[in-house]
Amino acid sequence: MPPRIPILPTRSTLSLIRSTQCSSASSISSTALPLRDSVHQTTRQFASISLRTSRCNSPSSYRAFSGTSSYRMSSTSSGGNGEKNDGGIAEQPLGPNQDQLPHILKRDKDALKNMPQVLRDEIAWSQNGSGSKRSFSTSARLGQQEQKSVQDNSSKDPSVATVANMLAASNRGESVEVAEGIPEGFKFEPPTLPLPPDGRINRRYEPLVEQFTKLIMKHGKLSLAQKHMAKILEHLRTAPPPLIDSSKPFLPGPPSQQLPLNPILYLTLAVDSVAPLFRIRQIRGIAGGGAALPIPSPLASRQRRREAISWILDAANKRRDNQLSQRIANEIIAIAEGKSSTWLKRAAIHKQAAVSRANIRRASQQRRGRNQ
């Protein structure tokens, strides 16, 4: 855009001329014509400058102004020189986003001769309006391979043929008998009714896992205890296989290398191995006087597990691991390796039960005397 030129010089010149004319009245007759010519010349000069400036600022007036010719600049995108329309107004340029390749190829014959095949296909597609097709398609080949693999798998599966025969027979209104004693409409042999008493699953979780979770729970926060139990089983699954101590009465099971593969079995073997068989009760008045005699009494399976779990939790609280689940898992691993203190508690109770087994007869005699 050309710079705007103010008209202040024109006004200053006019004021200067007017002051000169007013001051020198005597010389008007001699210098009137040169001064008048200079004033008109200066006025026409600045008026033309201001007119051009206003034309540049307003495109409409620039186009409508007569006496000026507006031509379109030569554009490489169109490949031709600027041309003027019939109305004397130049055409708008096509812009830099137009395709320049066809125009370049029209001007350069060597480039047209050495043009790649890809560009030839694109030009043919743009001229004919139909896209070029490849000689092969990788997606079609992959689809054919997948379809072939599905057909091969379906041909190998006998159930597919059975279902197809059943559908065809149902469309014809006929009944088809499946071989090997399987009734029609079943893929496998149905269960016998009524179901046996042990054929139902009454519990969602394993009894030991549920009991262990309830003993971990504090203040009724069962969901938190279940999270701890899940982490315990995860630690047992990811831990290295234990080195089982043969001197400890660890229950027989799968090899130690396979214990992490089944963490629930791992936990069950550890708990049942350290579970005591007896508990010691202190009963007064059997021997006479106020002395209390220790009497061993057998425990049920759930009672034995409860006692073992309480020992495991007490020993785990003495460990220095940050997480509760990590402490309990390490204690269970220590039980399998024979390094846990729960083995000492179990041995102490069994030793005391063996020593005080003679008191069982005294307790039974006293009970008979009370009944008589």
C-alpha positions, 0 to 999 in steps of 0.5 A: 500500500503506498504511503499517505501524504498529508495535505498540510504542505498545500495549506501552508503554501496557500497561506504563505501565498495569500500572506504574500499577496496581501502584504505586497499589493503593489506587485500584484499586477506584475507577479499575479500570473506566475503566482497563480500558475504556481498555486494551481500547479501545486494544488493539482499535484497534491490533489492527484497524490491524494486521489491515488491514495484514496484509490489504493485504499478503496478497491471498488473505486479503484476498479470503477475508476476510468482511465486506469487499466487493471491486468491480472498478474502472471500466475505460475498456477495458471501458466499464462499471462495476465488477461483483462476481462471484457468489462475492463476488470481483472480476473482474481488470481487462482491462488497458491493452492492450485495444482501446478503440475499440469501447467508445468508439464505443458511447458516442459516437454522433457518432464512430460516424457520422463514423468513417473507412472504414478503421476501418469495414472493421476492425470489420467484419473483426473481427465477421465474421471475414473480412478486407477486400479491396482493389479493386486490388493493386500487386504483382499489377500488377507481376507481370503486367507482368514476365510480359508482358515475359518473354513478349515477349522470349521471343517475339522470341528464335528460340532459344526457339521452337527449343527448344520445338519440340525438346522437343515433338518429343522428347515425341512421339518424333520428330526435328527438323532445325534449319535453317542446317546446325546439328545437332540439339541444338546452338544454335550450329554446333559446332567442327570436329574435330580442333582446329587447333594454335593453337586451344588456350589453353596459358597462363592469362595473357598472356606479357608479363604473366607475364614481367613478374610473374616479374621483379617477384618477389623471394624467391619471393613470386609471390602478392605479385608478382601483386598488384603486377601487378594494381595496375599494370594498375589504375593504367594503366586508371584513369589519364588517356590519355597524350599520345604524343610523335611524336618517339619511335618508339612502336609504332602502336596504337589512339588514345591515348584508347583505351589505358586501356581495354585496360591489357594492350595499353597495357603491351605497346606500352610495353615493346615500344617501348623494347625494344632490338633488339641487345645489345653483347658485348665479345669479346677477341682478334679484333683481336689482343692483349688489346683487346676489340671490341664486337660487336652481336648480335640479340635474340629477342622474349623477350630484348628484353622482358626487357631492357626490363622491367629498364630499366623497373624500374630507372627506377621504383626512382628515383621517389619514389612510395610504392607499387611499383605506382604507380612502375612504372605512372607509368614506363610512362605516361612511356614512352608520353609520351616522358619516360622515361630508357629511351628514352635507353638504347635510343638509346645501344645502337642507336648503339653497335651501328651504330658497331661493326657493322664488327666483325661481319666480323672476328668471322666471319673469326676464327670461320672460321679456327678452323674450318679 
